[in-house]
Amino acid sequence: MSLLWTLVIAGIALWLSHERAWRTLGLTAPGGWPLWASVILVAGFTLLQVRTAAKIARRPGLKPKLRAQLGKLSLALPHSPDELRWFVAASLTAGFCEEFLFRGYLIWAFEPFLGWWGAAALSLSGFAAAHAYQGREGVIKSGLVGAVLTLLVALSGSLIPAIVLHALVDILSGVIAWLILRDEPAQVGLPRGA
């Protein structure tokens, strides 16, 4: 979290020192149909994740299979209420900071050389690579989520819907993981043979 906030603060300082408009970076609210499309997308995703969480909470028999699917990634997911609080803080950080950096600042910086879509593709590659700690599957999933967020920025002309959706994706994924893992103590270190 410290690294992300340091990069964002540096980016904001540079932005302010050159007296650039926030609109150029996409830090203004969308209006009209892009606003309503964004609201519908965020609300629809939230509803699907809440339904998933409710299903897991009602059917504890699903937990062993879901724990197995999480594999080694479960080490980075919340097991206790305290870990869940930290996970939410990390999710809010990722939502704002990663969108500011990857869908805002980097696209703006590379757009003069690559065009908007070229800059977006380069930034998306960096975003996916930054999730390499999640393994190959995590890089692919992060890349797909990043592509959706990039399209949301392109369609809305704003980072705000992408920031909100990114934070919600992470928070709700953390809540679902917590529902799966809360009955199991967190492991310290990697399991043998990992």
Secondary structure, 3 states (H helix, E strand, C coil): CHHHHHHHHHHHHHHHHCCCCHHHHCCCCCCHHHHHHHHHHHHHHHHHHHHHHHHHHHCHHHHHHHHHHHHHHHHHCCCCHHHHHHHHHHHHHHHHHHHHHHHHHHHHHHHHHHHHHHHHHHHHHHHHHCCHHHHHHHHHHHHHHHHHHHHHHHHHCCCHHHHHHHHHHHHHHHHHHHHHHCCCCCCCCCCCCC
